[in-house]
Amino acid sequence: MHDPFYDLFAPRPAPELEDRRVALVTIDLQYLDAHPDGWVGRVARRRGKADLLGQRWEGIEQILPNVRRLQDAFRDAGQEVVHVRIGYRTRDARDAGLAHMPSAELEGDERDERDDEFLPEVAPQGDEMVFSKRSASVFSTTEIDDVMRRMGIDHLVMTGIVTDGCVELSSRDAADRGYRVTLVADACSASTPEAHEDAIERMTDGSFVASRTTEDVATAVSRLRVPTAV
């Protein structure tokens, strides 16, 4: 829903990508919640509701090529590629807050060793940074803010899952902290297309977060490509 309050102001233009000041952030594309055999999929099957998340898996499959394209474009341009995952200290996630996970005592579904692994299509390469969070927003339980500021990065380009959950909360937290935030709409997904579209509408209302396409961002970052030394 649109807030007419924002009609009192001119919309902000989408932020430009600047060399060494922008980072691509990929959120939660790991086996735990982004693969049918991960924890989320196992929970659904154990409860006899495997079909409940069909649109979720379809949405993730659709965005993976876009996320990988962006990662490769940022790598080619010499810009930072950052990976965020859910990384609990305990197998039953009892160290997570209730705002992020159901009660471990009630659920009783433990993780397995592969849940922490990123999907191979979009996994980290080389010494790319990985932040393991225990909350919906990466800013709440990791040192990402401190690291980005020390590196001079003030623009975050967001991808991953789910649009209406960890992506949205991380994006809003980033904007609240003064970062320029770009959401790549076709490189994020949710458990339903409707939830995805609703989240994009909320985040971009008032221009606090800009929405761009994979094609647009990949083209823009390619202009920052570091020349090859002769």
N, CA, C and O of each residue as an XYZ file, in Angstrom:
920
protein
N       0.838     -1.196      0.000
C       0.000      0.000      0.000
C       0.878      1.252      0.000
O       1.908      1.311      0.672
N       0.451      2.229     -0.755
C       1.202      3.480     -0.847
C       0.776      4.441      0.251
O      -0.414      4.602      0.521
N       1.755      5.078      0.883
C       1.490      6.106      1.887
C       1.481      7.461      1.195
O       2.523      7.893      0.701
N       0.342      8.147      1.141
C       0.281      9.433      0.440
C       1.178     10.499      1.050
O       1.435     11.517      0.408
N       1.656     10.298      2.260
C       2.588     11.241      2.860
C       3.778     11.493      1.940
O       4.269     12.617      1.834
N       4.237     10.426      1.271
C       5.421     10.554      0.430
C       5.164     11.364     -0.829
O       6.105     11.770     -1.512
N       3.894     11.601     -1.141
C       3.572     12.433     -2.299
C       3.911     13.897     -2.055
O       3.885     14.705     -2.983
N       4.225     14.240     -0.823
C       4.619     15.612     -0.507
C       6.046     15.909     -0.957
O       6.460     17.069     -0.977
N       6.797     14.879     -1.315
C       8.212     15.034     -1.640
C       8.522     14.431     -3.001
O       7.858     13.493     -3.443
N       9.513     14.967     -3.645
C       9.962     14.391     -4.905
C      10.665     13.068     -4.625
O      11.434     12.980     -3.668
N      10.424     12.041     -5.429
C      11.096     10.753     -5.197
C      12.603     10.877     -5.369
O      13.090     11.641     -6.203
N      13.325     10.117     -4.570
C      14.779     10.116     -4.683
C      15.218      9.283     -5.886
O      14.631      8.236     -6.158
N      16.221      9.725     -6.594
C      16.730      8.905     -7.702
C      17.444      7.675     -7.165
O      17.952      7.683     -6.043
N      17.479      6.624     -7.964
C      18.222      5.422     -7.570
C      19.694      5.773     -7.425
O      20.238      6.490     -8.265
N      20.352      5.283     -6.375
C      21.768      5.633     -6.169
C      22.670      5.041     -7.242
O      22.457      3.923     -7.711
N      23.670      5.806     -7.615
C      24.644      5.328     -8.594
C      25.627      4.361     -7.934
O      25.898      4.456     -6.737
N      26.147      3.444     -8.718
C      27.185      2.539     -8.225
C      28.541      3.224     -8.373
O      28.897      3.697     -9.452
N      29.297      3.270     -7.263
C      30.590      3.932     -7.271
C      31.690      2.944     -6.902
O      31.515      2.091     -6.032
N      32.813      3.077     -7.574
C      33.942      2.181     -7.369
C      34.387      2.155     -5.915
O      34.609      3.202     -5.308
N      34.517      0.953     -5.360
C      35.000      0.705     -3.994
C      34.043      1.178     -2.899
O      34.364      1.097     -1.714
N      32.872      1.670     -3.294
C      31.904      2.141     -2.298
C      30.624      1.306     -2.307
O      29.688      1.593     -1.561
N      30.582      0.276     -3.148
C      29.389     -0.548     -3.282
C      29.749     -2.010     -3.046
O      30.845     -2.455     -3.387
N      28.806     -2.754     -2.453
C      28.987     -4.191     -2.243
C      27.700     -4.909     -2.594
O      26.603     -4.421     -2.324
N      27.852     -6.076     -3.200
C      26.711     -6.948     -3.467
C      26.515     -7.856     -2.263
O      27.462     -8.492     -1.800
N      25.285     -7.919     -1.752
C      24.982     -8.745     -0.579
C      23.965     -9.815     -0.975
O      22.877     -9.497     -1.455
N      24.325    -11.082     -0.771
C      23.418    -12.194     -1.049
C      22.994    -12.806      0.277
O      23.833    -13.215      1.080
N      21.688    -12.866      0.500
C      21.149    -13.231      1.811
C      20.495    -14.619      1.791
O      19.556    -14.869      1.036
N      21.011    -15.505      2.635
C      20.372    -16.769      3.015
C      20.143    -17.772      1.879
O      19.215    -18.577      1.954
N      20.958    -17.738      0.845
C      20.836    -18.756     -0.198
C      21.706    -19.957      0.174
O      22.767    -20.198     -0.402
N      21.206    -20.691      1.158
C      21.897    -21.849      1.721
C      20.924    -23.017      1.775
O      19.719    -22.848      1.589
N      21.464    -24.205      2.034
C      20.610    -25.393      2.041
C      19.517    -25.298      3.095
O      18.405    -25.772      2.860
N      19.793    -24.712      4.227
C      18.850    -24.672      5.344
C      17.468    -24.219      4.913
O      16.468    -24.857      5.242
N      17.410    -23.109      4.172
C      16.108    -22.521      3.858
C      15.879    -22.299      2.375
O      14.823    -21.803      1.983
N      16.862    -22.661      1.532
C      16.749    -22.372      0.106
C      16.798    -23.626     -0.756
O      16.947    -23.534     -1.975
N      16.673    -24.802     -0.134
C      16.709    -26.058     -0.888
C      15.680    -27.014     -0.284
O      15.558    -27.083      0.939
N      14.940    -27.748     -1.110
C      13.914    -28.657     -0.576
C      14.442    -29.685      0.402
O      13.688    -30.173      1.245
N      15.742    -30.033      0.311
C      16.314    -31.015      1.231
C      16.875    -30.384      2.493
O      17.360    -31.092      3.376
N      16.817    -29.063      2.590
C      17.301    -28.369      3.771
C      16.296    -28.401      4.904
O      15.239    -29.023      4.797
N      16.633    -27.724      5.993
C      15.814    -27.759      7.209
C      14.362    -27.375      6.951
O      13.447    -28.053      7.417
N      14.149    -26.299      6.218
C      12.779    -25.846      5.957
C      12.003    -26.909      5.186
O      10.851    -27.194      5.514
N      12.624    -27.494      4.167
C      11.953    -28.537      3.409
C      11.664    -29.774      4.242
O      10.608    -30.392      4.107
N      12.603    -30.129      5.098
C      12.394    -31.303      5.960
C      11.252    -31.070      6.946
O      10.461    -31.975      7.215
N      11.171    -29.865      7.477
C      10.067    -29.549      8.384
C       8.730    -29.720      7.668
O       7.793    -30.302      8.214
N       8.653    -29.204      6.437
C       7.407    -29.310      5.681
C       7.034    -30.761      5.429
O       5.871    -31.134      5.578
N       8.008    -31.589      5.048
C       7.714    -32.997      4.766
C       7.290    -33.739      6.028
O       6.355    -34.539      5.991
N       7.964    -33.482      7.138
C       7.623    -34.181      8.376
C       6.209    -33.851      8.850
O       5.584    -34.629      9.571
N       5.719    -32.691      8.434
C       4.372    -32.291      8.814
C       3.345    -32.603      7.733
O       2.192    -32.179      7.815
N       3.779    -33.351      6.714
C       2.864    -33.729      5.647
C       2.432    -32.572      4.778
O       1.344    -32.601      4.203
N       3.280    -31.537      4.671
C       2.919    -30.346      3.903
C       4.011    -29.987      2.897
O       4.350    -28.815      2.732
N       4.553    -30.990      2.234
C       5.651    -30.758      1.301
C       5.262    -29.809      0.177
O       6.095    -29.042     -0.306
N       3.982    -29.858     -0.248
C       3.538    -29.011     -1.354
C       3.343    -27.557     -0.954
O       3.194    -26.688     -1.813
N       3.345    -27.292      0.330
C       3.063    -25.936      0.805
C       4.090    -24.925      0.305
O       3.765    -23.754      0.109
N       5.315    -25.369      0.100
C       6.401    -24.459     -0.257
C       6.841    -24.594     -1.713
O       7.956    -24.210     -2.067
N       5.981    -25.129     -2.539
C       6.323    -25.308     -3.935
C       6.705    -24.010     -4.627
O       7.668    -23.977     -5.393
N       5.963    -22.945     -4.368
C       6.273    -21.662     -4.996
C       7.578    -21.082     -4.466
O       8.274    -20.352     -5.173
N       7.900    -21.404     -3.243
C       9.173    -20.930     -2.674
C      10.349    -21.508     -3.458
O      11.252    -20.778     -3.866
N      10.328    -22.830     -3.666
C      11.435    -23.473     -4.375
C      11.491    -23.015     -5.831
O      12.580    -22.847     -6.381
N      10.349    -22.814     -6.454
C      10.326    -22.315     -7.828
C      10.927    -20.914     -7.917
O      11.691    -20.610     -8.834
N      10.575    -20.075     -6.962
C      11.095    -18.713     -6.956
C      12.601    -18.683     -6.788
O      13.287    -17.906     -7.451
N      13.119    -19.524     -5.905
C      14.572    -19.580     -5.690
C      15.272    -20.066     -6.944
O      16.302    -19.516     -7.333
N      14.723    -21.096     -7.582
C      15.325    -21.611     -8.814
C      15.389    -20.531     -9.889
O      16.352    -20.463    -10.653
N      14.377    -19.704     -9.943
C      14.326    -18.656    -10.962
C      15.356    -17.560    -10.724
O      15.888    -16.999    -11.683
N      15.646    -17.243     -9.462
C      16.556    -16.121     -9.209
C      18.026    -16.519     -9.194
O      18.893    -15.656     -9.331
N      18.326    -17.808     -9.029
C      19.724    -18.211     -8.904
C      20.593    -17.750    -10.079
O      21.698    -17.259     -9.847
N      20.136    -17.889    -11.336
C      20.976    -17.392    -12.431
C      21.221    -15.892    -12.362
O      22.299    -15.422    -12.727
N      20.229    -15.136    -11.896
C      20.400    -13.687    -11.777
C      21.386    -13.326    -10.676
O      22.230    -12.446    -10.848
N      21.271    -14.013     -9.545
C      22.207    -13.754     -8.448
C      23.632    -14.077     -8.894
O      24.558    -13.309     -8.631
N      23.807    -15.215     -9.567
C      25.139    -15.591    -10.028
C      25.667    -14.586    -11.057
O      26.851    -14.248    -11.051
N      24.795    -14.120    -11.925
C      25.229    -13.130    -12.908
C      25.732    -11.867    -12.207
O      26.756    -11.305    -12.595
N      25.024    -11.431    -11.193
C      25.444    -10.243    -10.450
C      26.757    -10.483     -9.717
O      27.645     -9.631     -9.724
N      26.875    -11.647     -9.084
C      28.124    -11.954     -8.387
C      29.308    -11.911     -9.352
O      30.346    -11.325     -9.044
N      29.148    -12.522    -10.497
C      30.245    -12.539    -11.464
C      30.546    -11.141    -11.992
O      31.704    -10.799    -12.233
N      29.500    -10.332    -12.170
C      29.705     -8.963    -12.649
C      30.462     -8.136    -11.612
O      31.349     -7.359    -11.966
N      30.118     -8.298    -10.345
C      30.832     -7.579     -9.290
C      32.268     -8.076     -9.184
O      33.185     -7.278     -8.993
N      32.473     -9.379     -9.304
C      33.835     -9.923     -9.256
C      34.671     -9.375    -10.401
O      35.814     -8.962    -10.202
N      34.102     -9.371    -11.596
C      34.835     -8.883    -12.759
C      35.193     -7.409    -12.622
O      36.218     -6.959    -13.134
N      34.345     -6.668    -11.931
C      34.577     -5.236    -11.761
C      35.440     -4.913    -10.547
O      35.717     -3.744    -10.278
N      35.868     -5.940     -9.812
C      36.712     -5.713     -8.646
C      35.977     -5.143     -7.456
O      36.585     -4.496     -6.603
N      34.662     -5.373     -7.383
C      33.855     -4.871     -6.273
C      33.537     -6.014     -5.301
O      33.603     -7.189     -5.663
N      33.198     -5.654     -4.081
C      33.000     -6.652     -3.030
C      31.727     -7.477     -3.246
O      30.669     -6.947     -3.588
N      31.864     -8.788     -3.035
C      30.735     -9.714     -3.033
C      30.638    -10.294     -1.624
O      31.569    -10.943     -1.148
N      29.525    -10.061     -0.971
C      29.330    -10.434      0.427
C      28.233    -11.492      0.525
O      27.224    -11.415     -0.176
N      28.434    -12.471      1.390
C      27.482    -13.564      1.563
C      26.979    -13.575      3.012
O      27.760    -13.482      3.959
N      25.671    -13.689      3.156
C      25.043    -13.748      4.477
C      24.297    -15.069      4.595
O      23.618    -15.497      3.662
N      24.432    -15.712      5.756
C      23.712    -16.963      5.984
C      23.208    -17.002      7.418
O      23.678    -16.271      8.290
N      22.244    -17.875      7.629
C      21.792    -18.182      8.976
C      22.798    -19.160      9.558
O      23.071    -20.200      8.959
N      23.348    -18.839     10.714
C      24.368    -19.696     11.308
C      24.205    -19.787     12.805
O      24.851    -19.058     13.559
N      23.335    -20.689     13.233
C      23.083    -20.848     14.665
C      24.233    -21.561     15.363
O      24.993    -22.298     14.735
N      24.352    -21.339     16.645
C      25.352    -22.030     17.451
C      24.878    -23.420     17.870
O      25.680    -24.285     18.223
N      23.563    -23.615     17.826
C      22.973    -24.859     18.322
C      22.245    -25.584     17.197
O      21.802    -24.949     16.239
N      22.118    -26.885     17.298
C      21.475    -27.671     16.245
C      19.982    -27.412     16.170
O      19.391    -27.533     15.097
N      19.352    -27.053     17.302
C      17.906    -26.808     17.280
C      17.567    -25.327     17.236
O      16.406    -24.951     17.395
N      18.577    -24.478     17.022
C      18.380    -23.028     16.858
C      17.807    -22.357     18.111
O      17.110    -21.347     18.011
N      18.097    -22.913     19.276
C      17.569    -22.306     20.494
C      18.252    -20.985     20.833
O      17.792    -20.255     21.711
N      19.358    -20.672     20.136
C      20.032    -19.392     20.379
C      19.464    -18.281     19.513
O      19.929    -17.144     19.592
N      18.471    -18.583     18.690
C      17.850    -17.552     17.852
C      16.687    -16.914     18.594
O      16.053    -17.540     19.444
N      16.422    -15.676     18.264
C      15.288    -14.995     18.881
C      13.968    -15.466     18.285
O      13.924    -15.955     17.156
N      12.907    -15.316     19.046
C      11.593    -15.762     18.585
C      11.095    -14.933     17.406
O      10.204    -15.367     16.675
N      11.662    -13.745     17.216
C      11.265    -12.939     16.071
C      11.761    -13.548     14.766
O      11.289    -13.193     13.686
N      12.719    -14.471     14.874
C      13.297    -15.065     13.672
C      12.903    -16.511     13.491
O      12.703    -16.958     12.361
N      12.785    -17.252     14.576
C      12.501    -18.679     14.491
C      11.401    -19.062     15.473
O      11.248    -18.419     16.512
N      10.617    -20.126     15.148
C       9.680    -20.653     16.139
C      10.451    -21.188     17.344
O      11.668    -21.366     17.278
N       9.761    -21.436     18.414
C      10.397    -21.945     19.610
C      11.032    -23.300     19.359
O      10.377    -24.218     18.867
N      12.309    -23.424     19.696
C      13.011    -24.701     19.507
C      12.370    -25.799     20.348
O      12.319    -26.955     19.927
N      11.887    -25.445     21.522
C      11.289    -26.444     22.397
C      10.028    -27.049     21.779
O       9.733    -28.226     21.988
N       9.288    -26.241     21.019
C       8.059    -26.714     20.410
C       8.309    -27.434     19.092
O       7.607    -28.389     18.761
N       9.311    -26.979     18.338
C       9.520    -27.509     16.999
C      10.273    -28.835     17.005
O       9.782    -29.826     16.465
N      11.460    -28.864     17.611
C      12.197    -30.108     17.728
C      12.788    -30.640     16.437
O      13.117    -31.825     16.365
N      12.937    -29.809     15.414
C      13.540    -30.253     14.158
C      14.971    -29.762     14.088
O      15.217    -28.565     13.941
N      15.917    -30.685     14.194
C      17.316    -30.292     14.221
C      17.871    -30.117     12.809
O      17.367    -30.689     11.843
N      18.921    -29.310     12.725
C      19.621    -29.107     11.467
C      20.576    -30.263     11.207
O      20.872    -31.061     12.097
N      21.051    -30.336      9.967
C      22.139    -31.264      9.688
C      23.334    -30.462      9.191
O      23.252    -29.243      9.042
N      24.436    -31.142      8.937
C      25.686    -30.460      8.636
C      25.625    -29.633      7.353
O      26.311    -28.617      7.242
N      24.822    -30.050      6.395
C      24.787    -29.345      5.110
C      23.969    -28.066      5.168
O      24.098    -27.218      4.285
N      23.132    -27.906      6.181
C      22.256    -26.741      6.228
C      23.012    -25.422      6.182
O      22.516    -24.445      5.621
N      24.193    -25.380      6.759
C      24.971    -24.144      6.784
C      25.633    -23.824      5.443
O      26.094    -22.701      5.238
N      25.685    -24.783      4.542
C      26.389    -24.586      3.278
C      25.573    -23.740      2.307
O      24.350    -23.864      2.234
N      26.263    -22.881      1.564
C      25.609    -22.096      0.529
C      25.284    -22.984     -0.669
O      25.966    -23.976     -0.926
N      24.235    -22.614     -1.395
C      23.939    -23.319     -2.633
C      25.132    -23.177     -3.570
O      25.682    -22.082     -3.687
N      25.548    -24.244     -4.238
C      26.782    -24.196     -5.029
C      26.752    -23.162     -6.152
O      27.795    -22.628     -6.529
N      25.578    -22.880     -6.683
C      25.487    -21.910     -7.779
C      25.921    -20.513     -7.370
O      26.388    -19.733     -8.201
N      25.765    -20.194     -6.078
C      26.031    -18.822     -5.621
C      26.969    -18.802     -4.418
O      26.958    -17.852     -3.635
N      27.774    -19.842     -4.272
C      28.660    -19.962     -3.108
C      29.806    -18.955     -3.176
O      30.157    -18.482     -4.257
N      30.391    -18.625     -2.019
C      31.542    -17.712     -1.993
C      32.713    -18.250     -2.794
O      32.899    -19.460     -2.923
N      33.488    -17.340     -3.322
C      34.719    -17.685     -4.027
C      35.881    -16.924     -3.394
O      35.721    -15.794     -2.932
N      37.040    -17.554     -3.379
C      38.225    -16.899     -2.843
C      38.020    -16.462     -1.403
O      37.538    -17.227     -0.567
N      38.396    -15.211     -1.125
C      38.274    -14.709      0.243
C      37.074    -13.782      0.416
O      37.117    -12.852      1.222
N      36.007    -14.034     -0.338
C      34.797    -13.222     -0.180
C      34.240    -13.384      1.231
O      34.261    -14.475      1.801
N      33.751    -12.298      1.772
C      33.328    -12.278      3.171
C      31.995    -12.985      3.390
O      31.069    -12.872      2.586
N      31.925    -13.715      4.494
C      30.722    -14.419      4.907
C      30.335    -13.935      6.302
O      31.166    -13.895      7.209
N      29.063    -13.569      6.462
C      28.547    -13.165      7.770
C      27.451    -14.149      8.173
O      26.487    -14.355      7.436
N      27.610    -14.753      9.351
C      26.637    -15.723      9.857
C      25.784    -15.061     10.925
O      26.296    -14.616     11.952
N      24.496    -14.999     10.683
C      23.588    -14.283     11.575
C      22.662    -15.235     12.322
O      22.475    -16.382     11.917
N      22.095    -14.754     13.400
C      21.125    -15.504     14.186
C      19.856    -14.677     14.356
O      19.148    -14.790     15.357
N      19.590    -13.852     13.365
C      18.452    -12.940     13.398
C      17.994    -12.703     11.976
O      18.674    -13.095     11.027
N      16.855    -12.069     11.823
C      16.367    -11.785     10.480
C      17.258    -10.767      9.781
O      17.656    -10.974      8.635
N      17.573     -9.677     10.457
C      18.451     -8.665      9.882
C      19.907     -9.011     10.158
O      20.272     -9.342     11.286
N      20.728     -8.934      9.130
C      22.152     -9.207      9.301
C      22.815     -8.187     10.211
O      23.865     -8.466     10.790
N      22.221     -7.019     10.343
C      22.809     -5.972     11.177
C      22.634     -6.237     12.673
O      23.353     -5.660     13.489
N      21.698     -7.093     13.034
C      21.413     -7.307     14.451
C      22.420     -8.206     15.150
O      22.705     -8.010     16.332
N      22.962     -9.188     14.440
C      23.795    -10.191     15.112
C      25.119    -10.467     14.397
O      25.734    -11.512     14.610
N      25.555     -9.541     13.556
C      26.886     -9.677     12.953
C      27.583     -8.322     12.991
O      26.986     -7.312     13.363
N      28.851     -8.317     12.602
C      29.654     -7.102     12.586
C      29.685     -6.454     11.211
O      30.605     -5.692     10.916
N      28.698     -6.740     10.359
C      28.724     -6.246      8.993
C      28.794     -4.725      8.921
O      29.483     -4.183      8.056
N      28.102     -4.035      9.802
C      28.108     -2.569      9.769
C      29.516     -2.027     10.005
O      29.980     -1.144      9.284
N      30.173     -2.555     10.998
C      31.541     -2.118     11.309
C      32.483     -2.406     10.144
O      33.310     -1.566      9.788
N      32.358     -3.584      9.556
C      33.250     -3.969      8.460
C      33.018     -3.089      7.236
O      33.974     -2.601      6.632
N      31.766     -2.887      6.871
C      31.471     -2.065      5.694
C      31.980     -0.638      5.873
O      32.533     -0.051      4.942
N      31.797     -0.088      7.052
C      32.225      1.294      7.269
C      33.748      1.414      7.236
O      34.284      2.394      6.720
N      34.438      0.427      7.782
C      35.902      0.474      7.745
C      36.436      0.338      6.326
O      37.538      0.798      6.026
N      35.661     -0.290      5.461
C      36.066     -0.454      4.075
C      35.618      0.704      3.182
O      35.948      0.741      1.997
N      34.880      1.634      3.744
C      34.406      2.772      2.963
C      33.209      2.466      2.081
O      32.917      3.210      1.145
N      32.520      1.381      2.373
C      31.349      0.991      1.578
C      30.088      1.607      2.175
O      29.786      1.412      3.352
N      29.359      2.353      1.349
C      28.140      2.997      1.834
C      26.930      2.719      0.951
O      25.895      3.374      1.082
N      27.060      1.752      0.058
C      25.957      1.382     -0.836
C      25.887     -0.135     -0.896
O      26.852     -0.787     -1.294
N      24.745     -0.704     -0.500
C      24.553     -2.149     -0.492
C      23.510     -2.538     -1.524
O      22.417     -1.972     -1.564
N      23.859     -3.508     -2.356
C      22.947     -4.030     -3.370
C      22.464     -5.384     -2.871
O      23.261     -6.310     -2.714
N      21.163     -5.504     -2.621
C      20.612     -6.651     -1.920
C      19.993     -7.677     -2.857
O      19.249     -7.335     -3.777
N      20.321     -8.966     -2.600
C      19.724    -10.092     -3.302
C      19.453    -11.195     -2.285
O      19.935    -11.131     -1.155
N      18.677    -12.214     -2.685
C      18.501    -13.376     -1.820
C      17.070    -13.601     -1.373
O      16.122    -13.197     -2.046
N      16.924    -14.258     -0.215
C      15.606    -14.629      0.289
C      15.488    -14.296      1.789
O      16.487    -14.105      2.482
N      14.229    -14.234      2.265
C      13.032    -14.002      1.491
C      12.803    -12.504      1.433
O      13.177    -11.765      2.344
N      12.183    -12.072      0.347
C      12.024    -10.642      0.116
C      11.301     -9.959      1.261
O      11.673     -8.860      1.672
N      10.265    -10.613      1.780
C       9.444    -10.010      2.826
C       9.946    -10.332      4.226
O       9.271    -10.024      5.207
N      11.108    -10.940      4.333
C      11.659    -11.281      5.641
C      13.054    -10.741      5.822
O      13.234     -9.546      6.057
N      14.046    -11.608      5.715
C      15.424    -11.214      5.993
C      15.944    -10.170      5.016
O      16.734     -9.309      5.403
N      15.517    -10.229      3.758
C      15.947     -9.215      2.794
C      15.367     -7.856      3.170
O      16.078     -6.851      3.171
N      14.101     -7.830      3.482
C      13.463     -6.557      3.826
C      14.034     -5.965      5.109
O      14.352     -4.777      5.152
N      14.166     -6.774      6.144
C      14.652     -6.248      7.415
C      16.097     -5.792      7.308
O      16.467     -4.763      7.875
N      16.915     -6.545      6.587
C      18.310     -6.129      6.391
C      18.385     -4.844      5.584
O      19.200     -3.970      5.881
N      17.547     -4.722      4.570
C      17.538     -3.519      3.736
C      17.082     -2.300      4.533
O      17.672     -1.225      4.423
N      16.049     -2.466      5.321
C      15.552     -1.339      6.118
C      16.570     -0.934      7.189
O      16.772      0.253      7.446
N      17.199     -1.918      7.801
C      18.231     -1.611      8.792
C      19.389     -0.857      8.150
O      19.921      0.089      8.730
N      19.776     -1.282      6.949
C      20.864     -0.609      6.246
C      20.488      0.844      5.954
O      21.288      1.752      6.176
N      19.286      1.056      5.465
C      18.839      2.421      5.178
C      18.791      3.262      6.442
O      19.153      4.438      6.425
N      18.344      2.660      7.537
C      18.290      3.374      8.815
C      19.676      3.807      9.282
O      19.814      4.816      9.973
N      20.680      3.060      8.913
C      22.058      3.365      9.307
C      22.770      4.291      8.322
O      23.957      4.583      8.470
N      22.030      4.743      7.324
C      22.591      5.718      6.399
C      23.174      5.149      5.129
O      23.756      5.890      4.337
N      23.036      3.843      4.906
C      23.512      3.266      3.657
C      22.550      3.596      2.520
O      21.344      3.725      2.730
N      23.091      3.729      1.332
C      22.273      3.715      0.134
C      21.960      2.250     -0.153
O      22.849      1.401     -0.095
N      20.714      1.958     -0.459
C      20.296      0.566     -0.601
C      19.590      0.368     -1.937
O      18.653      1.091     -2.274
N      20.054     -0.615     -2.683
C      19.405     -1.011     -3.929
C      18.961     -2.457     -3.805
O      19.764     -3.333     -3.486
N      17.692     -2.705     -4.055
C      17.134     -4.055     -4.060
C      17.045     -4.520     -5.507
O      16.448     -3.840     -6.342
N      17.630     -5.663     -5.806
C      17.521     -6.210     -7.161
C      16.278     -7.101     -7.178
O      16.306     -8.238     -6.705
N      15.199     -6.570     -7.726
C      13.894     -7.209     -7.575
C      13.831     -8.601     -8.178
O      13.181     -9.485     -7.621
N      14.499     -8.812     -9.313
C      14.449    -10.133     -9.933
C      15.600    -11.032     -9.498
O      15.866    -12.058    -10.124
N      16.283    -10.642     -8.421
C      17.300    -11.488     -7.799
C      16.948    -11.737     -6.332
O      17.805    -12.118     -5.535
N      15.684    -11.517     -5.990
C      15.137    -11.822     -4.664
C      13.849    -12.614     -4.870
O      13.208    -12.508     -5.916
N      13.480    -13.397     -3.880
C      12.211    -14.113     -3.976
C      11.666    -14.384     -2.586
O      12.367    -14.253     -1.582
N      10.402    -14.763     -2.555
C       9.707    -15.052     -1.300
C       8.976    -16.389     -1.448
O       9.124    -17.076     -2.458
N       8.197    -16.746     -0.446
C       7.481    -18.020     -0.504
C       6.294    -17.980     -1.451
O       5.791    -19.026     -1.862
N       5.838    -16.768     -1.802
C       4.809    -16.599     -2.829
C       5.138    -15.351     -3.634
O       5.761    -14.429     -3.108
N       4.734    -15.301     -4.896
C       4.953    -14.092     -5.685
C       4.273    -12.874     -5.081
O       4.782    -11.757     -5.176
N       3.119    -13.094     -4.460
C       2.386    -11.980     -3.866
C       3.159    -11.359     -2.705
O       3.200    -10.137     -2.566
N       3.770    -12.200     -1.875
C       4.565    -11.693     -0.758
C       5.776    -10.926     -1.261
O       6.162     -9.908     -0.686
N       6.373    -11.419     -2.336
C       7.523    -10.750     -2.946
C       7.147     -9.357     -3.441
O       7.819     -8.376     -3.121
N       6.081     -9.274     -4.215
C       5.676     -7.991     -4.787
C       5.248     -7.010     -3.701
O       5.542     -5.817     -3.789
N       4.558     -7.506     -2.681
C       4.124     -6.640     -1.589
C       5.314     -6.054     -0.851
O       5.299     -4.880     -0.481
N       6.343     -6.858     -0.634
C       7.534     -6.376      0.069
C       8.260     -5.317     -0.749
O       8.721     -4.317     -0.197
N       8.367     -5.523     -2.045
C       9.022     -4.525     -2.893
C       8.260     -3.209     -2.847
O       8.858     -2.136     -2.762
N       6.942     -3.298     -2.902
C       6.126     -2.079     -2.846
C       6.338     -1.342     -1.530
O       6.456     -0.117     -1.522
N       6.388     -2.067     -0.423
C       6.598     -1.434      0.880
C       7.985     -0.797      0.975
O       8.126      0.341      1.423
N       8.996     -1.537      0.553
C      10.359     -1.039      0.704
C      10.646      0.179     -0.151
O      11.388      1.073      0.257
N      10.058      0.214     -1.337
C      10.368      1.316     -2.247
C       9.459      2.518     -2.033
O       9.720      3.588     -2.582
N       8.415      2.367     -1.260
C       7.535      3.501     -0.971
C       8.324      4.549     -0.185
O       8.850      4.250      0.888
N       8.409      5.754     -0.701
C       9.191      6.789     -0.051
C      10.630      6.825     -0.513
O      11.393      7.696     -0.094
N      11.019      5.882     -1.382
C      12.354      5.848     -1.989
C      13.476      5.584     -0.999
O      14.625      5.928     -1.275
N      13.175      4.981      0.150
C      14.242      4.631      1.087
C      15.114      3.525      0.517
O      16.317      3.467      0.771
N      14.488      2.652     -0.255
C      15.187      1.579     -0.951
C      14.845      1.691     -2.427
O      13.679      1.862     -2.785
N      15.848      1.595     -3.281
C      15.612      1.635     -4.724
C      15.477      0.222     -5.264
O      16.114     -0.700     -4.756
N      14.659      0.044     -6.283
C      14.485     -1.255     -6.923
C      15.003     -1.173     -8.352
O      14.607     -0.298     -9.122
N      15.908     -2.112     -8.697
C      16.450     -2.176    -10.042
C      16.472     -3.628    -10.498
O      16.273     -4.537     -9.692
N      16.710     -3.846    -11.761
C      16.744     -5.196    -12.313
C      18.175     -5.720    -12.368
O      19.137     -4.959    -12.260
N      18.294     -7.028    -12.539
C      19.614     -7.634    -12.701
C      20.339     -7.037    -13.897
O      21.519     -6.702    -13.805
N      19.652     -6.903    -15.000
C      20.258     -6.346    -16.205
C      20.798     -4.951    -15.950
O      21.919     -4.628    -16.345
N      20.013     -4.138    -15.299
C      20.394     -2.755    -15.021
C      21.629     -2.688    -14.123
O      22.574     -1.954    -14.411
N      21.615     -3.458    -13.034
C      22.727     -3.412    -12.089
C      23.990     -4.032    -12.692
O      25.087     -3.501    -12.515
N      23.838     -5.153    -13.403
C      25.007     -5.782    -14.022
C      25.662     -4.849    -15.031
O      26.888     -4.793    -15.122
N      24.859     -4.123    -15.781
C      25.406     -3.162    -16.745
C      26.113     -2.023    -16.036
O      27.189     -1.589    -16.448
N      25.493     -1.540    -14.958
C      26.078     -0.418    -14.216
C      27.409     -0.797    -13.575
O      28.366     -0.024    -13.626
N      27.472     -1.975    -12.977
C      28.711     -2.358    -12.294
C      29.812     -2.676    -13.291
O      30.993     -2.546    -12.969
N      29.445     -3.088    -14.487
C      30.475     -3.384    -15.493
C      31.266     -2.133    -15.864
O      32.406     -2.226    -16.319
N      30.666     -0.979    -15.669
C      31.369      0.281    -15.977
C      32.443      0.588    -14.929
O      33.281      1.468    -15.125
N      32.404     -0.144    -13.823
C      33.410      0.070    -12.779
C      34.558     -0.915    -12.904
O      35.442     -0.946    -12.047
N      34.558     -1.716    -13.951
C      35.547     -2.779    -14.105
C      36.971     -2.239    -13.997
O      37.341     -1.261    -14.647
N      37.744     -2.901    -13.163
C      39.138     -2.495    -12.967
C      39.958     -2.888    -14.200
O      39.927     -4.055    -14.591
N      40.683     -1.966    -14.822
C      41.469     -2.311    -16.000
C      42.505     -3.390    -15.680
O      43.089     -3.405    -14.596
N      42.720     -4.280    -16.629
C      43.716     -5.335    -16.462
C      45.123     -4.751    -16.616
O      45.404     -4.038    -17.579
N      45.996     -5.059    -15.665
C      47.362     -4.525    -15.709
C      48.089     -5.086    -16.914
O      47.942     -6.260    -17.255
N      48.874     -4.235    -17.554
C      49.630     -4.633    -18.733
C      51.020     -5.120    -18.304
O      51.827     -5.506    -19.149
